Amino acid sequence: MTDLPDTDFTQRFIFDDSDARGELVALERSYAEVLAKHPYPEPVAQLLGELMAAASLLVGTLKFDGLLILQARSEGPIPLLMIECSSEREIRGLARYDADRIAPDATLADLMPDGVLALTVDPTEGQRYQGIVDLDGETLSDCFTNYFVMSQQVGTRFWLNADGKRARGLLLQQLPADRIKDEEDRADSWAHITALAGTLKAEELLGLDNETILHRLYHEEAVRLFDVQSLHFHCSCSRERSATALVSLGLEDAQALVVEHGGNIEIDCQFCNQRYLFDAADIAQLFAGAGVDTPSGTRH
């Protein structure tokens, strides 16, 4: 019996005769997991998928151990889009939205006017880094391309699409001068590669396999495609983490919270809808240093 094909992966490729590399991402199961947690309207689901695709591409590009966090914020109908993707390639996401203000044909500018995009790298060791750019592109693809134009010298372009069932993305990035030394020739080569990628239609990116996409775009180029790297949905919430948050309140405040909430503190994970319950006995046990394993457990 053969294994089922992986539906969630990135795949890198390189141009043998140009100083450029690329990466493709496909997300189905993890995208479905994220959308299953909340009743997202179609435009919200689309943007969330595109942001998931971007995070998946960036995790391979940035080369770090830790967590990558993408946050798009605005005062519009979608005040927050948030994706977390670890260097272990575990991904989760959520959105906040006002369904009454979302039109089916709304653009990014309609949904997130005057928005900002924050990219945070939180490494397991070393210093946390954050970069911010305005959401002033027509699409999220444009915004990520703009981010790299502003923050780094290396040429980087994004193409992102999602349709509620599949999220896909293509990234192209310039490499240091090696095969092409002349600056003008190098610029021409990069312009040629990105112009060809710009002919890719959304339905092609969403519907075709990677080999077919690369053949359609670059059948006259020497392109090498590497092995796939899997990703999957995973929420890092836990009863222990929720307990740690309660401990940070202090004993008196935690006890008062139990009384205020009628005998049970409920801590809900916004990413996966898991609910963690803590009663007075849990709080006493927790602050006595006896841990959090009690019959109260969790419920959905």
ZIFENHU-V463516 format. One record per pair of residues at least 4 apart in sequence whose ideal C-beta (glycine too) atoms are under 8 Angstrom apart, sorted by sequence separation. I is the first residue (numbers start at 1). GAP is how many residues later the second one is. D is the distance in whole Angstrom. If there is no record, write none. Layout:
BEGIN
I/GAP/D + I/GAP/D
END
This chain:
BEGIN
15/4/8 + 27/4/4 + 28/4/6 + 29/4/6 + 30/4/7 + 31/4/6 + 32/4/6 + 33/4/7 + 40/4/4 + 41/4/7 + 42/4/6 + 43/4/7 + 44/4/6 + 45/4/6 + 46/4/7 + 47/4/6 + 48/4/6 + 49/4/6 + 50/4/6 + 51/4/6 + 52/4/6 + 53/4/7 + 54/4/6 + 55/4/6 + 56/4/8 + 57/4/6 + 58/4/6 + 64/4/8 + 74/4/6 + 75/4/7 + 85/4/7 + 86/4/5 + 98/4/7 + 102/4/6 + 106/4/4 + 107/4/7 + 108/4/6 + 109/4/6 + 123/4/7 + 137/4/7 + 138/4/5 + 139/4/7 + 140/4/6 + 141/4/6 + 142/4/6 + 143/4/6 + 144/4/7 + 145/4/6 + 146/4/6 + 147/4/6 + 148/4/5 + 152/4/7 + 162/4/7 + 177/4/6 + 181/4/8 + 182/4/6 + 183/4/6 + 184/4/6 + 185/4/6 + 186/4/7 + 187/4/6 + 188/4/6 + 189/4/6 + 190/4/6 + 191/4/6 + 192/4/7 + 193/4/7 + 194/4/6 + 195/4/7 + 200/4/5 + 201/4/7 + 202/4/6 + 203/4/5 + 204/4/5 + 208/4/4 + 209/4/7 + 210/4/6 + 211/4/6 + 212/4/6 + 213/4/6 + 214/4/6 + 215/4/5 + 237/4/6 + 238/4/7 + 239/4/6 + 240/4/7 + 241/4/7 + 242/4/7 + 243/4/6 + 244/4/7 + 245/4/8 + 249/4/4 + 250/4/7 + 251/4/6 + 252/4/6 + 253/4/6 + 254/4/7 + 255/4/7 + 256/4/6 + 257/4/6 + 259/4/8 + 261/4/6 + 269/4/7 + 278/4/4 + 279/4/7 + 280/4/6 + 281/4/6 + 282/4/6 + 283/4/6 + 284/4/6 + 286/4/7 + 15/5/5 + 35/5/6 + 40/5/4 + 74/5/6 + 85/5/7 + 86/5/8 + 97/5/6 + 106/5/5 + 123/5/7 + 135/5/8 + 137/5/3 + 162/5/4 + 180/5/5 + 181/5/8 + 200/5/6 + 208/5/5 + 218/5/5 + 236/5/8 + 237/5/7 + 249/5/5 + 258/5/6 + 261/5/7 + 268/5/7 + 269/5/5 + 277/5/8 + 278/5/6 + 285/5/5 + 286/5/8 + 14/6/8 + 15/6/7 + 62/6/7 + 72/6/8 + 73/6/6 + 85/6/4 + 122/6/5 + 137/6/4 + 148/6/7 + 161/6/7 + 162/6/7 + 180/6/5 + 258/6/7 + 268/6/7 + 269/6/8 + 285/6/7 + 286/6/6 + 14/7/5 + 15/7/8 + 73/7/6 + 84/7/7 + 103/7/7 + 121/7/7 + 136/7/7 + 148/7/8 + 149/7/8 + 160/7/8 + 161/7/5 + 247/7/8 + 258/7/6 + 268/7/5 + 269/7/8 + 285/7/8 + 13/8/7 + 14/8/7 + 40/8/7 + 72/8/7 + 83/8/7 + 84/8/5 + 120/8/7 + 121/8/5 + 135/8/5 + 137/8/7 + 148/8/4 + 160/8/8 + 161/8/7 + 205/8/7 + 208/8/7 + 246/8/5 + 249/8/7 + 257/8/5 + 267/8/7 + 268/8/8 + 278/8/7 + 12/9/7 + 13/9/5 + 59/9/5 + 71/9/7 + 72/9/4 + 83/9/7 + 84/9/7 + 102/9/7 + 120/9/7 + 121/9/8 + 134/9/8 + 137/9/6 + 160/9/5 + 177/9/6 + 180/9/6 + 204/9/7 + 214/9/5 + 266/9/6 + 267/9/5 + 285/9/6 + 12/10/7 + 13/10/7 + 35/10/6 + 58/10/6 + 71/10/7 + 72/10/8 + 83/10/4 + 120/10/5 + 133/10/7 + 136/10/7 + 159/10/7 + 266/10/7 + 267/10/8 + 282/10/7 + 12/11/5 + 13/11/7 + 70/11/8 + 71/11/5 + 82/11/6 + 119/11/7 + 145/11/7 + 158/11/7 + 159/11/4 + 214/11/6 + 246/11/8 + 254/11/7 + 266/11/6 + 267/11/7 + 11/12/7 + 58/12/8 + 70/12/7 + 81/12/8 + 82/12/6 + 118/12/6 + 119/12/5 + 134/12/8 + 144/12/8 + 145/12/5 + 158/12/7 + 159/12/8 + 204/12/7 + 265/12/7 + 282/12/5 + 10/13/6 + 11/13/5 + 35/13/7 + 55/13/6 + 69/13/7 + 70/13/5 + 81/13/8 + 82/13/7 + 118/13/7 + 119/13/8 + 133/13/6 + 145/13/5 + 158/13/6 + 200/13/7 + 264/13/5 + 265/13/5 + 281/13/7 + 10/14/7 + 11/14/8 + 34/14/6 + 69/14/7 + 70/14/8 + 80/14/8 + 81/14/5 + 118/14/5 + 133/14/4 + 144/14/4 + 157/14/7 + 211/14/7 + 264/14/7 + 265/14/8 + 282/14/5 + 10/15/5 + 55/15/5 + 69/15/5 + 70/15/8 + 80/15/6 + 117/15/7 + 156/15/7 + 157/15/5 + 210/15/7 + 264/15/5 + 281/15/8 + 9/16/7 + 54/16/7 + 68/16/7 + 80/16/4 + 116/16/6 + 117/16/5 + 131/16/7 + 144/16/7 + 156/16/7 + 157/16/8 + 174/16/6 + 200/16/8 + 263/16/6 + 9/17/6 + 67/17/6 + 68/17/5 + 78/17/6 + 79/17/5 + 116/17/7 + 117/17/8 + 133/17/6 + 141/17/5 + 155/17/8 + 156/17/5 + 200/17/6 + 263/17/7 + 279/17/6 + 8/18/7 + 31/18/5 + 34/18/7 + 67/18/8 + 68/18/7 + 78/18/7 + 79/18/8 + 116/18/6 + 117/18/5 + 133/18/7 + 140/18/8 + 141/18/5 + 155/18/7 + 156/18/7 + 199/18/7 + 265/18/8 + 278/18/7 + 7/19/7 + 8/19/5 + 51/19/6 + 67/19/5 + 68/19/8 + 78/19/5 + 79/19/8 + 115/19/7 + 116/19/6 + 141/19/5 + 154/19/6 + 155/19/4 + 246/19/7 + 277/19/5 + 7/20/8 + 8/20/6 + 66/20/7 + 67/20/8 + 77/20/6 + 78/20/8 + 114/20/8 + 115/20/4 + 131/20/5 + 140/20/6 + 154/20/5 + 197/20/6 + 258/20/7 + 277/20/7 + 7/21/4 + 8/21/5 + 31/21/6 + 51/21/7 + 66/21/6 + 77/21/5 + 114/21/8 + 139/21/7 + 172/21/6 + 196/21/5 + 246/21/8 + 258/21/7 + 277/21/7 + 7/22/5 + 8/22/5 + 27/22/7 + 30/22/7 + 65/22/5 + 172/22/6 + 196/22/6 + 245/22/7 + 258/22/5 + 276/22/5 + 277/22/7 + 8/23/8 + 64/23/6 + 112/23/5 + 275/23/6 + 77/24/4 + 78/24/8 + 274/24/6 + 275/24/6 + 27/25/6 + 47/25/8 + 76/25/8 + 77/25/5 + 172/25/6 + 193/25/8 + 242/25/4 + 255/25/7 + 258/25/6 + 275/25/7 + 27/26/6 + 59/26/5 + 117/26/5 + 274/26/7 + 58/27/8 + 59/27/8 + 108/27/7 + 117/27/8 + 170/27/6 + 273/27/7 + 25/28/5 + 55/28/4 + 59/28/6 + 119/28/7 + 193/28/8 + 255/28/6 + 27/29/7 + 54/29/8 + 55/29/8 + 56/29/6 + 77/29/7 + 108/29/7 + 109/29/7 + 254/29/5 + 51/30/5 + 55/30/4 + 59/30/6 + 108/30/7 + 117/30/7 + 170/30/7 + 25/31/4 + 47/31/7 + 52/31/5 + 81/31/8 + 107/31/7 + 108/31/6 + 25/32/5 + 51/32/5 + 108/32/7 + 237/32/4 + 246/32/6 + 251/32/7 + 254/32/8 + 48/33/6 + 52/33/8 + 56/33/8 + 77/33/7 + 78/33/5 + 254/33/7 + 23/34/5 + 44/34/6 + 47/34/6 + 76/34/7 + 77/34/5 + 78/34/5 + 235/34/6 + 237/34/7 + 242/34/4 + 48/35/8 + 56/35/7 + 76/35/6 + 77/35/8 + 108/35/8 + 155/35/6 + 170/35/6 + 237/35/6 + 243/35/7 + 55/36/6 + 76/36/5 + 169/36/8 + 235/36/5 + 242/36/7 + 251/36/5 + 23/37/6 + 44/37/8 + 74/37/8 + 76/37/5 + 157/37/5 + 168/37/5 + 235/37/4 + 237/37/6 + 239/37/5 + 246/37/7 + 23/38/7 + 55/38/8 + 74/38/4 + 75/38/7 + 76/38/8 + 159/38/6 + 168/38/5 + 52/39/6 + 73/39/8 + 74/39/6 + 75/39/7 + 76/39/7 + 155/39/8 + 159/39/8 + 235/39/7 + 237/39/8 + 247/39/6 + 72/40/6 + 74/40/6 + 157/40/7 + 166/40/5 + 246/40/7 + 247/40/7 + 52/41/6 + 74/41/3 + 159/41/6 + 161/41/4 + 51/42/7 + 73/42/6 + 74/42/8 + 72/43/6 + 73/43/6 + 163/43/6 + 170/43/8 + 243/43/6 + 72/44/7 + 161/44/5 + 162/44/8 + 48/45/6 + 72/45/5 + 73/45/7 + 161/45/5 + 10/46/6 + 48/46/8 + 71/46/7 + 72/46/8 + 159/46/7 + 10/47/7 + 48/47/5 + 70/47/7 + 71/47/5 + 12/48/7 + 47/48/7 + 70/48/7 + 10/49/8 + 69/49/8 + 70/49/6 + 71/49/7 + 243/49/4 + 10/50/5 + 69/50/8 + 70/50/8 + 44/51/5 + 68/51/7 + 69/51/4 + 68/52/7 + 69/52/8 + 240/52/6 + 44/53/5 + 68/53/6 + 69/53/7 + 239/53/5 + 67/54/8 + 68/54/8 + 40/55/6 + 66/55/7 + 67/55/5 + 38/56/7 + 41/56/7 + 66/56/5 + 34/57/8 + 37/57/7 + 38/57/7 + 40/57/7 + 64/57/6 + 66/57/4 + 34/58/7 + 41/58/6 + 44/58/7 + 65/58/6 + 66/58/5 + 239/58/8 + 34/59/5 + 43/59/6 + 62/59/6 + 64/59/5 + 65/59/5 + 66/59/8 + 239/59/6 + 34/60/7 + 43/60/8 + 65/60/7 + 30/61/5 + 41/61/5 + 43/61/7 + 47/61/7 + 58/61/7 + 74/61/7 + 42/62/7 + 43/63/5 + 72/63/6 + 27/64/8 + 47/64/7 + 47/65/8 + 44/67/8 + 43/68/6 + 72/68/8 + 54/86/7 + 50/89/8 + 51/89/6 + 50/90/5 + 54/90/5 + 50/91/7 + 47/93/6 + 61/95/8 + 57/101/7 + 54/104/6 + 54/106/6 + 53/107/5 + 53/108/8 + 53/109/7 + 50/110/4 + 52/110/8 + 61/110/7 + 50/111/7 + 49/112/8 + 50/112/5 + 57/112/5 + 61/112/7 + 49/113/3 + 56/113/7 + 48/114/7 + 49/114/8 + 53/114/5 + 57/114/4 + 47/115/8 + 49/115/7 + 52/115/5 + 53/115/6 + 54/115/6 + 46/116/5 + 53/116/3 + 45/117/7 + 46/117/7 + 49/117/8 + 50/117/7 + 46/118/7 + 49/118/3 + 45/119/5 + 50/119/7 + 42/122/6 + 35/129/7 + 31/131/7 + 32/133/8 + 31/134/8 + 31/135/7 + 31/136/5 + 28/137/7 + 28/138/5 + 27/139/7 + 28/139/8 + 26/140/7 + 27/140/4 + 89/140/7 + 91/140/6 + 26/141/8 + 27/141/7 + 89/141/7 + 90/141/8 + 91/141/7 + 92/141/6 + 25/142/8 + 26/142/5 + 89/142/4 + 90/142/6 + 91/142/6 + 92/142/7 + 25/143/6 + 89/143/7 + 90/143/7 + 91/143/7 + 92/143/5 + 24/144/7 + 25/144/5 + 90/144/4 + 92/144/7 + 24/145/7 + 24/146/6 + 85/146/8 + 90/146/7 + 23/147/8 + 24/147/8 + 22/148/7 + 23/148/5 + 86/148/8 + 22/149/6 + 22/150/5 + 23/150/8 + 86/150/8 + 21/151/8 + 22/151/7 + 20/152/6 + 21/152/6 + 84/152/8 + 20/153/7 + 20/154/6 + 21/154/6 + 19/155/6 + 20/155/6 + 19/156/4 + 19/157/7 + 19/158/6 + 19/159/5 + 19/160/5 + 18/161/6 + 19/161/6 + 17/162/6 + 18/162/7 + 16/163/8 + 19/167/6 + 20/169/7 + 60/169/7 + 19/170/7 + 20/170/6 + 18/171/5 + 19/171/8 + 18/172/8 + 20/173/5 + 18/175/6 + 56/175/6 + 94/176/5 + 94/177/5 + 15/178/7 + 93/178/7 + 92/179/5 + 92/180/7 + 26/184/8 + 24/186/5 + 84/187/8 + 24/189/7 + 13/197/8 + 11/199/5 + 34/199/7 + 33/200/4 + 13/201/6 + 30/201/6 + 30/202/6 + 15/203/8 + 18/203/7 + 29/203/7 + 30/203/4 + 17/204/7 + 27/204/7 + 29/204/7 + 17/205/5 + 15/206/6 + 16/206/4 + 25/206/8 + 15/207/7 + 16/207/7 + 15/208/6 + 16/208/6 + 14/209/7 + 13/210/5 + 14/210/5 + 13/211/6 + 13/212/5 + 14/212/8 + 12/213/8 + 13/213/7 + 11/214/6 + 12/214/5 + 11/215/7 + 11/216/7 + 11/217/5 + 12/217/8 + 10/218/7 + 11/218/7 + 9/219/4 + 10/219/5 + 9/220/6 + 9/221/5 + 10/221/7 + 6/222/6 + 8/222/6 + 9/222/6 + 8/223/5 + 6/224/5 + 8/224/6 + 8/225/8 + 37/234/7 + 37/235/6 + 38/235/8 + 37/236/5
END
